[in-house]
């Protein structure tokens, strides 16, 4: 059986508004030809056999940048869908009163739900402003090709915490607990994680605790079956029913944890030895630019990504 042809989609969440980073990091070019972080994810996904890409966008993204993406898709012959995450999208009439106070998007679970009409096959969800490395896409593509992503079995790619830190400040990470068979049991959000000398620590209730450098963390790289849309829809309606605060959001890790706890799904944890790079702080961009130009020198990427 030829595995490689299994249909799979990459869903990129580019609809959020980063608070700590000044500016729209989704469209911040990191190469001389203006390629952004999400374009490197697109490039790596296409190389791994993904033929369809869906990008969740907001009204703040420049039209010129969306035109650039459309042009790339036309030239490179992959299917591209740009889906808007608006505040009123998928809000049932009975909850429309909640829109009066609302100013920001509803969160990552709602972002994924916005793509419900566009995706009918197994798909991968990532953040637009994170660089995940080639291996993550290859691992997940292989897992999908073997038919392992099913209604009751999802997957995620986890990174050793040591490969995800910023030199410019503390970060928050979801530390994963795994079963003996390598399935996700729990993701515990830890804040203020940083390197201190040769150890990695986090601060909890004012106390410093050490984390093993190979402890696995979730960086929002998920592999889902399209049935997840039904789960998310139910969860979103329950969230709205509870009359959330105007700034409350509904998050993917929380909803996945709920599905694990209710034994509705198992989530296989795939590993990568690649280094993750993200832009939490403005200074992180310099390091990312340096890292990417090193990759180009080592011929992991062409000097002009889409030539």
C-alpha positions in Angstrom: 0.0 0.0 0.0 1.4 3.4 -1.0 1.3 5.4 2.3 2.5 8.6 0.8 -0.7 9.6 -1.0 -2.8 9.7 2.2 -4.7 13.1 2.1 -3.6 15.4 4.9 -4.0 19.1 5.7 -1.9 21.6 7.6 -3.9 24.1 9.6 -1.9 27.2 10.6 -3.4 29.5 13.3 -2.4 33.0 12.3 -5.5 34.8 13.8 -4.2 35.6 17.3 -3.0 38.9 18.5 0.3 38.6 20.4 0.5 40.8 23.4 4.2 40.6 24.4 5.6 41.0 20.9 5.3 44.5 19.4 3.7 44.1 15.9 2.1 41.3 13.9 4.7 38.6 14.2 2.7 36.3 11.8 3.8 38.5 8.8 7.3 39.5 10.1 9.8 38.5 7.4 12.9 36.6 8.7 14.8 36.3 5.4 16.0 38.8 2.8 13.1 37.8 0.5 10.5 38.4 3.2 9.7 34.8 4.0 7.9 34.5 7.4 8.1 31.7 10.0 4.8 30.3 8.8 6.2 30.0 5.3 9.0 27.7 6.6 6.2 25.5 8.1 4.4 25.5 4.8 7.6 24.6 3.0 8.4 21.7 5.4 4.8 20.4 5.3 4.7 20.3 1.5 8.1 18.5 1.5 6.6 15.9 3.9 3.6 15.3 1.6 0.9 17.7 2.8 -1.0 19.0 -0.3 -3.5 21.3 1.4 -2.9 24.2 3.7 -5.6 26.1 5.6 -4.6 29.4 7.4 -6.8 31.0 10.0 -6.4 34.7 9.6 -7.7 37.9 11.2 -8.6 41.3 9.8 -5.3 42.8 10.9 -3.2 40.8 8.4 -2.2 43.0 5.4 -4.0 42.2 2.2 -0.6 42.3 0.4 0.7 39.4 2.6 -2.4 37.3 1.9 -1.8 38.0 -1.8 1.8 36.8 -1.4 0.5 33.5 0.1 -2.0 33.0 -2.7 0.7 33.6 -5.2 3.0 31.0 -3.6 0.2 28.5 -3.6 -0.5 29.1 -7.3 3.2 28.8 -8.2 3.9 25.7 -6.1 0.5 24.1 -6.9 -0.9 23.3 -3.5 -4.4 23.9 -2.3 -4.7 27.0 0.0 -7.6 28.2 2.0 -7.6 31.5 4.0 -10.3 31.3 6.7 -11.2 34.3 8.8 -11.6 34.0 12.5 -14.1 36.7 13.4 -15.7 37.3 16.8 -19.2 36.5 15.5 -18.3 33.3 13.5 -20.2 30.2 14.6 -21.9 32.0 17.5 -25.5 30.6 17.7 -28.2 33.3 17.9 -29.0 32.6 21.5 -25.5 33.6 22.5 -25.2 36.7 20.3 -25.7 39.0 23.4 -22.1 37.9 24.4 -20.7 39.8 21.4 -21.6 43.2 22.8 -18.7 43.1 25.3 -16.3 41.0 23.2 -13.2 42.5 21.6 -10.7 39.7 21.1 -10.9 36.3 19.4 -12.4 33.3 21.3 -9.1 31.4 21.5 -7.4 28.5 19.7 -10.2 26.0 20.0 -12.6 28.4 18.2 -9.8 29.1 15.6 -9.8 25.5 14.7 -13.5 25.3 14.6 -13.6 28.1 12.0 -12.1 25.6 9.5 -14.8 23.0 10.0 -16.2 23.4 6.5 -12.8 23.3 4.9 -11.3 20.1 6.3 -12.6 16.6 5.9 -9.3 14.6 6.3 -6.7 14.1 9.1 -5.0 17.4 9.8 -2.2 19.0 11.7 -2.6 22.2 13.8 0.3 24.5 14.4 1.0 28.1 15.5 1.9 30.6 12.8 4.8 32.1 14.7 6.6 29.0 15.8 9.4 27.2 13.8 9.0 23.5 14.4 11.7 21.9 12.2 11.4 19.4 9.4 11.3 16.3 11.5 8.0 17.1 13.2 6.2 17.3 9.8 7.9 14.1 8.6 6.9 12.2 11.8 3.3 13.3 11.7 2.9 12.7 8.0 4.2 9.1 8.5 1.7 8.6 11.4 -1.2 9.9 9.2 -0.1 7.8 6.2 -0.1 4.7 8.3 -3.8 5.4 9.1 -3.1 5.9 12.8 -5.1 9.2 13.2 -8.6 8.0 13.8 -11.8 9.2 15.5 -10.5 7.9 18.9 -6.8 8.4 18.3 -5.0 11.7 17.8 -1.3 12.6 18.1 1.0 15.4 19.1 4.7 16.2 18.6 6.5 16.9 21.8 9.9 18.6 22.3 12.5 18.2 25.1 12.0 21.4 27.2 15.7 22.2 26.7 15.1 22.7 23.0 12.3 25.3 23.5 13.7 27.9 25.9 14.3 31.6 25.1 17.6 33.3 26.0 15.7 36.5 26.5 13.4 35.7 29.4 11.3 33.0 31.1 8.7 31.1 29.1 5.5 29.1 29.8 5.3 25.5 28.6 2.9 22.6 28.9 4.9 19.7 30.6 3.7 16.3 29.3 3.1 13.2 31.4 3.0 10.0 29.3 1.7 6.5 29.9 4.0 3.5 29.5 2.7 3.1 26.0 3.7 6.6 25.0 0.2 8.2 25.1 -0.4 11.6 26.6 -1.9 11.5 30.1 -1.7 15.1 31.1 -0.3 18.5 30.1 0.5 20.7 33.1 1.1 24.4 32.2 4.3 25.6 34.0 5.1 29.3 33.9 8.4 31.1 34.4 10.7 28.3 33.0 14.3 29.4 32.5 17.8 28.1 32.4 19.9 28.6 35.5 23.5 27.5 34.9 23.3 23.9 33.9 19.8 23.3 35.2 16.3 24.2 34.0 13.9 25.5 36.7 10.4 26.8 37.0 8.8 28.9 39.7 5.7 27.6 41.3 4.1 29.4 44.3 7.4 31.3 44.8 9.4 28.1 45.0 12.0 27.0 42.4 11.7 23.5 41.1 14.1 21.7 38.7 12.8 20.2 35.5 14.8 17.4 33.7 16.2 18.9 30.5 14.6 16.0 28.5 11.1 16.5 30.0 8.7 16.7 27.0 6.6 19.8 26.4 3.7 20.5 24.1 4.3 23.3 21.6 0.9 23.1 20.0 1.7 20.7 17.2 -1.4 18.4 17.1 -2.6 15.7 14.7 -6.4 15.5 14.6 -9.1 13.5 12.9 -11.9 15.7 11.4 -14.3 14.3 14.1 -12.6 16.7 16.5 -14.8 19.4 15.0 -17.9 17.9 16.6 -16.1 17.7 20.0 -15.0 21.3 19.7 -18.4 22.5 18.7 -19.9 20.9 21.8 -17.2 22.3 24.0 -17.6 25.8 22.5 -21.3 25.8 23.1 -20.8 24.7 26.7 -18.2 27.5 27.1 -20.7 30.1 25.8 -23.5 28.7 28.0 -21.3 29.3 31.0 -21.3 33.1 30.2 -17.5 33.6 29.9 -15.8 36.9 30.8 -15.3 39.2 27.8 -11.6 38.2 27.7 -11.9 34.4 28.4 -10.8 32.1 25.7 -11.2 28.4 24.9 -7.9 26.6 24.4 -7.0 23.5 22.5 -4.9 21.8 25.2 -7.7 22.1 27.7 -10.2 20.5 25.3 -7.8 17.7 24.4 -7.2 17.1 28.1 -11.0 16.8 28.5 -11.2 14.2 25.7 -8.4 12.2 27.3 -9.9 12.4 30.8 -13.3 11.2 29.4 -11.5 8.4 27.6 -13.0 9.6 24.3 -9.6 9.7 22.6 -6.0 8.6 23.1 -3.2 11.0 22.0 0.0 9.4 20.8 3.1 11.4 21.6 5.6 11.6 18.8 9.1 12.9 19.5 11.4 15.2 17.6 15.1 15.9 18.2 14.8 19.2 16.2 15.1 22.5 18.0 11.9 24.6 18.2 12.2 28.3 17.7 9.6 30.9 18.6 9.3 34.6 18.9 8.1 35.3 22.5 10.2 38.4 22.9 11.2 40.9 20.2 14.9 39.9 20.8 14.1 36.3 19.9 13.7 37.4 16.3 17.5 38.0 15.9 18.2 34.5 17.0 15.7 33.0 14.7 17.0 35.0 11.8 20.5 33.7 12.6 19.3 30.2 12.9 17.5 30.2 9.6 20.5 31.7 7.7 22.6 28.9 9.2 20.1 26.4 7.8 20.3 28.1 4.4 24.2 27.9 4.6 23.8 24.1 5.4 21.5 23.8 2.4 18.5 22.7 4.5 16.5 25.5 2.7 17.1 27.3 -0.6 18.3 30.9 -0.2 15.1 32.1 -1.7 12.4 29.8 -0.2 9.9 29.8 -3.1 12.2 30.1 -6.2 
